[in-house]
Amino acid sequence: SCTNCGAGKYSATTAASTASTCIDCFSGKYSTAIGANSSITCVDCIAGHGSDQGSTGCDDCAPGKYSPVDGRPCGYCADGTYQPEAGKISCIVCPSGLLSDPTFQVCTSSCKPGEFVRNKTACVLCTPGHYAPSAQTGECLSCTAGFHTAVPEGSESCTACAPGSFSELNSVNCSVCPIGSWSGFGFESCTNCDEGKAAATSGSSSCSTCQPGKFASNPGQATCDPC
């Protein structure tokens, strides 16, 4: 006598002599039919559920996994996402600065201030001229012009340039104002001395008024000229 293929399997082969002709339903499908002769008997698991090959039923996707559409096997959440519950059709994006843990059931706060999450998988030090008061996602924050990080990498904050210096956007260090100019705290550029004033040294925080008998007819002079 002939033996029927079991539930979860089917065979379209006639005169088969071995059980190996019975084919498993694909993952994400199931069948309760016995003696099935076509893959049409393999039915899709509904979204949020899955099955192994040759299954007779479907189970909820486990926490950390999901199935977005009918017939799709359960798969792990993508890097940077998580899912704490079973039977779900999607995963949740981790908050800024957090990573998926190995189970993809929670997010972890492994990144520290001065770091950012790169490609949703690794903590990386902020690059020069950037900072992170708390862990960031994708990239760190830019130091605005007039501020600097003072350290090459991993800065947690930016510091205002001291008087007599300036900086452009994303600077590690401040530059000294040239002679004939000045700056105050947090300046993004230096200002030329006005007519009638001069700054003889670089890094000046102010300009000196020309003494009696001297003058400066042009802005940005280093010294005053005698009359």
C-alpha positions as CSV (number, residue, x, y, z in Angstrom):
1,S,0.0,0.0,0.0
2,C,1.0,3.6,-0.4
3,T,1.9,5.9,2.5
4,N,0.6,9.5,2.6
5,C,3.0,12.4,2.9
6,G,2.5,13.8,6.4
7,A,1.1,17.2,7.4
8,G,3.4,20.0,6.5
9,K,4.6,18.2,3.4
10,Y,3.4,17.5,-0.2
11,S,4.4,15.5,-3.2
12,A,3.4,15.9,-6.9
13,T,5.4,12.7,-7.8
14,T,3.4,9.7,-8.9
15,A,4.7,6.1,-8.3
16,A,7.1,7.5,-5.7
17,S,9.1,4.8,-4.0
18,T,10.7,6.8,-1.1
19,A,9.5,9.3,1.5
20,S,12.1,11.7,0.3
21,T,9.8,12.7,-2.5
22,C,7.6,14.4,0.1
23,I,8.6,18.1,0.1
24,D,8.5,20.3,3.2
25,C,6.3,23.5,3.0
26,F,8.6,26.5,3.0
27,S,9.4,28.5,6.2
28,G,6.6,31.0,6.8
29,K,4.0,28.5,5.5
30,Y,2.2,25.5,7.0
31,S,-0.1,22.6,6.1
32,T,-2.4,20.4,8.0
33,A,-3.3,18.3,5.0
34,I,-2.2,14.7,4.9
35,G,-1.4,13.1,1.5
36,A,-1.2,16.6,-0.2
37,N,-0.1,16.5,-3.8
38,S,0.5,20.2,-4.4
39,S,2.3,23.1,-2.8
40,I,-1.0,25.0,-2.9
41,T,-1.9,23.2,0.3
42,C,0.9,25.1,2.1
43,V,-0.8,28.2,3.6
44,D,0.9,31.5,4.5
45,C,1.4,32.3,8.2
46,I,-0.2,35.6,8.9
47,A,2.1,38.6,9.5
48,G,3.7,38.6,13.0
49,H,3.8,34.8,12.9
50,G,6.2,32.3,11.4
51,S,7.1,28.6,11.0
52,D,10.0,26.3,10.2
53,Q,10.1,24.2,7.1
54,G,7.5,21.3,7.1
55,S,5.4,22.9,9.8
56,T,1.8,22.0,10.6
57,G,1.1,25.4,12.2
58,C,2.4,28.9,12.9
59,D,3.8,30.4,16.1
60,D,4.1,34.0,17.2
61,C,7.4,35.6,16.1
62,A,9.6,35.6,19.3
63,P,10.6,38.9,21.0
64,G,13.5,40.4,19.0
65,K,12.0,39.1,15.7
66,Y,9.2,40.2,13.4
67,S,7.3,39.2,10.2
68,P,6.0,42.2,8.2
69,V,3.8,40.4,5.7
70,D,1.9,37.1,5.4
71,G,4.1,34.2,4.5
72,R,7.4,35.8,5.5
73,P,9.5,33.9,8.0
74,C,10.2,35.6,11.3
75,G,13.5,37.5,11.1
76,Y,15.6,39.4,13.6
77,C,15.1,43.1,14.0
78,A,17.6,45.3,12.0
79,D,20.5,46.9,13.8
80,G,19.4,50.0,15.7
81,T,15.9,48.6,16.3
82,Y,14.3,46.3,18.9
83,Q,11.1,44.4,19.7
84,P,10.2,43.4,23.3
85,E,7.0,41.6,22.4
86,A,6.0,38.5,20.5
87,G,3.9,38.3,17.4
88,K,4.8,41.7,15.9
89,I,4.9,42.9,12.3
90,S,7.6,45.5,12.8
91,C,10.5,46.6,15.1
92,I,10.9,49.9,17.1
93,V,13.8,52.3,16.3
94,C,16.2,52.7,19.3
95,P,16.3,56.2,20.8
96,S,19.1,58.5,19.8
97,G,22.5,57.3,21.1
98,L,21.4,53.7,21.9
99,L,22.2,50.4,20.3
100,S,20.3,47.1,19.9
101,D,21.5,44.5,22.4
102,P,22.4,41.0,20.9
103,T,18.8,39.7,21.5
104,F,17.2,42.7,19.7
105,Q,14.7,42.8,22.6
106,V,16.0,46.0,24.2
107,C,18.3,48.9,23.4
108,T,21.4,49.5,25.5
109,S,23.2,52.7,26.4
110,S,26.7,51.5,25.7
111,C,27.7,54.7,24.0
112,K,29.0,57.5,26.2
113,P,29.2,61.3,26.0
114,G,31.8,62.2,23.4
115,E,30.7,59.3,21.2
116,F,28.1,58.6,18.5
117,V,26.4,55.5,17.1
118,R,27.8,54.7,13.6
119,N,25.9,52.5,11.2
120,K,23.6,51.5,14.2
121,T,26.2,49.0,15.3
122,A,29.2,50.7,17.0
123,C,30.2,53.5,19.4
124,V,32.7,55.9,17.8
125,L,34.5,59.0,19.2
126,C,33.4,62.3,17.9
127,T,35.6,63.6,15.2
128,P,37.7,66.8,15.5
129,G,35.6,70.0,15.9
130,H,32.5,68.0,17.0
131,Y,31.1,67.2,20.4
132,A,28.4,65.1,22.2
133,P,27.1,66.1,25.6
134,S,25.3,62.7,25.5
135,A,25.7,59.9,23.0
136,Q,24.4,60.8,19.5
137,T,23.1,58.8,16.5
138,G,24.7,59.2,13.1
139,E,27.1,62.0,13.9
140,C,28.2,64.3,16.7
141,L,27.2,68.0,17.0
142,S,29.2,70.7,15.3
143,C,31.1,73.3,17.3
144,T,29.8,76.7,16.0
145,A,32.2,79.4,14.8
146,G,33.8,81.1,17.8
147,F,34.1,77.8,19.7
148,H,36.5,74.9,19.7
149,T,36.8,71.4,21.2
150,A,40.3,71.7,22.5
151,V,40.8,67.9,22.1
152,P,41.2,66.1,18.8
153,E,38.5,63.4,19.4
154,G,35.8,62.5,21.8
155,S,34.9,66.0,23.0
156,E,31.8,66.3,25.3
157,S,31.5,70.1,24.8
158,C,32.8,73.1,23.0
159,T,34.6,76.1,24.6
160,A,34.4,79.7,23.6
161,C,37.6,81.1,22.1
162,A,39.4,83.5,24.4
163,P,39.7,87.2,23.6
164,G,42.3,87.8,21.0
165,S,41.5,84.6,19.1
166,F,38.8,83.2,16.8
167,S,37.6,80.0,15.1
168,E,35.6,78.8,12.2
169,L,32.9,76.1,12.2
170,N,34.1,72.7,13.5
171,S,37.4,73.9,14.9
172,V,39.6,72.0,17.3
173,N,41.8,75.0,18.2
174,C,41.3,78.8,18.1
175,S,43.6,81.0,15.9
176,V,45.3,84.1,17.1
177,C,44.1,87.5,15.7
178,P,46.8,89.1,13.5
179,I,48.3,92.5,14.4
180,G,46.0,95.4,13.7
181,S,42.9,93.5,14.8
182,W,41.1,92.3,18.0
183,S,38.4,90.0,19.3
184,G,36.4,89.2,22.4
185,F,35.0,85.9,23.8
186,G,33.6,83.5,21.2
187,F,34.4,85.6,18.1
188,E,34.2,83.8,14.7
189,S,36.6,86.4,13.2
190,C,38.8,89.3,14.2
191,T,37.8,92.9,13.8
192,N,40.2,95.5,12.3
193,C,41.1,98.3,14.6
194,D,39.2,101.5,13.8
195,E,40.9,104.6,12.4
196,G,42.7,106.4,15.2
197,K,43.6,103.1,16.9
198,A,46.2,100.3,16.5
199,A,47.1,96.8,17.8
200,A,50.9,96.2,17.7
201,T,50.8,92.6,18.9
202,S,48.9,89.5,17.6
203,G,46.3,88.1,19.9
204,S,45.0,91.5,21.0
205,S,41.7,91.8,22.9
206,S,41.4,95.5,22.2
207,C,43.0,98.3,20.2
208,S,44.9,101.2,21.7
209,T,44.0,104.8,20.9
210,C,46.8,106.7,19.2
211,Q,48.7,109.0,21.5
212,P,48.8,112.8,20.9
213,G,51.0,113.6,18.0
214,K,50.2,110.3,16.2
215,F,47.4,109.1,14.0
216,A,46.1,106.0,12.2
217,S,44.3,106.9,9.0
218,N,43.5,103.4,7.9
219,P,41.5,100.6,9.7
220,G,43.6,97.6,10.8
221,Q,46.9,99.4,11.5
222,A,49.5,97.8,13.7
223,T,51.0,101.1,14.8
224,C,50.1,104.7,14.8
225,D,52.0,107.0,12.5
226,P,53.7,110.3,13.7
227,C,52.1,113.5,12.5
